[in-house]
Amino acid sequence: MHGGSPSRIRNVVGGAHVEGDRRFFEDINPATGKTVALVEEATRDDVDRAVNAARAALKGPWGKLTQDERAKALHRIADGVEARFDEFLKAEILDTGKPVSLASHLDIPRGAANFRAFAELPKHHAGEFFPMRTPDGGDALNYSLRSPRGVIAVICPWNLPLLLMTWKVGPALACGNTVVVKPSEETPATATLLAEVMRDAGIPDGVYNVVNGLGPDSAGQFLTEHPGVDGITFTGETRTGEAIMAAAAKGVRPVSFELGGKNAGIVFADCDIEKALDQSVRAVFANAGQVCLQTERLYVERPIFDQFVEGLAARAAKQKPGDPFDKGTTFGPVISDEHRTKILGYYDKAAAQGAKVVSGGGVIEMEGDLADGHWIAPTIWTGLDDDSDIVREEIFGPCVHIAPFDSEDEAIARTNATEYGLASMLWTQDLSRAHRVAAQLEAGITWVNSWFLRDLRTAFGGMKHSGIGREGGIHGLEFYTELRNVCVRI
Ligand code: NAD
């Protein structure tokens, strides 16, 4: 395993590491349970200085760059992430425990791609233009201008740390804002590494600041309450979103929220079942189920129900837990002992409620260095009613409940019977049905005969309790810029 003595992670304010004694917390490797780094917890004063540094940078050289120059700067950041690919990869794996096969294909490449995708975007977005007649018979022209929103607070979760953070920092910087990032306390390493990339790419001091800490009574709360923050973009749990929204109410600051989900998949009997199974096993177990787009509910048309459950169980049995740095490992631990305890609570509850445990249902005993990691078995249940909390609440673990259905309308109604609305997937070879059903699903994203195919130009976000606003493509401009109308009397 990749061990060594714990490193120290410091906050980055105005381009420099914050010096001085700070309380610190431990950054734990979920695969081993060992400490990889000691993280300095930002004080209220540190957060204040970070926000002030970001404000000052808006008025400095960064604020004077042309759109072209900013685009070039973003490409340099992407180049820097790619040049230090192996360092980012190692840091992300040590923080999350995710297998190298996943992080090397998803997390780190997307960390760079997010800067490239947004670099050119504001350049190609046309504004509005409305000629009008005035009441006295004259003419006037309206046109729109966009300007940066200002200082953006970026609050991130732990499941895809670099990917989700750059998904916000990329468009924020492309639009000319400056940022103060608060990474998850579980996964602080790559945000700090990115500060070095920013410096080497010539990004002016104060454009990108990092404050580490927890949520309540710590860096998260200090940052979201700070009156110098002009907008808050947050990805995480719905109830955290509620707390952040309350903080944002003071000073009526706008929020962009990507929140929790309880995503469902519908599998019709006419689907290509092998393809449906191959993608469903990803949709359920990738990243040990800790993907916001993950499927925790599957509705399978009755004629293929038994075959599908059996096929998914066979694929679950083939998951290979192991050293995340081993290329053959396909299944990692969950993020923390606390999260494992929470998921195990649901596993116990499912059994108590009479679920049939088709596979898994408990912890995985690992050996050697991995013995103290947060391992938990890929789990499949059947037999619960839709009103069970297993079927209603987000678990965010490697588990799924599968239920049979008999009609299209029933499948749609049961899929939509949730307070969440992030993602859904459906499997059918009937094209008309695919379009008809997709149009009725209450989810921000629907995949037909696929899962997690992402085009970064498309709208990304959730309905209902799964979020506010959309990220991706031009949609991010709504949050990261202020739209102004100029009316000229001719
Ligand atoms: P979380 O809400 O516990 O924490 C997210 C971040 O918010 C962390 O940095 C945390 O320190 C901070 N935070 C916590 N309380 C705060 C407060 N009061 N004020 C300010 N900041 C605070 O979420 P998590 O456990 O890190 O991530 C898992 C959750 O994220 C799941 O619910 C998952 O569905 C969701 N998620 C959603 C998406 C999406 O795109 N919709 C993507 C990934 C994860």
Boltz pocket constraint, residues with backbone or C-beta under 6 A from the ligand:
constraints:
  - pocket:
      binder: B
      contacts: [[A, 155], [A, 156], [A, 157], [A, 158], [A, 159], [A, 164], [A, 182], [A, 183], [A, 184], [A, 185], [A, 213], [A, 214], [A, 215], [A, 216], [A, 219], [A, 220], [A, 221], [A, 224], [A, 235], [A, 236], [A, 237], [A, 238], [A, 240], [A, 241], [A, 243], [A, 244], [A, 257], [A, 258], [A, 259], [A, 260], [A, 261], [A, 291], [A, 292], [A, 394], [A, 396], [A, 422], [A, 462], [A, 466], [A, 467]]
      max_distance: 6.0
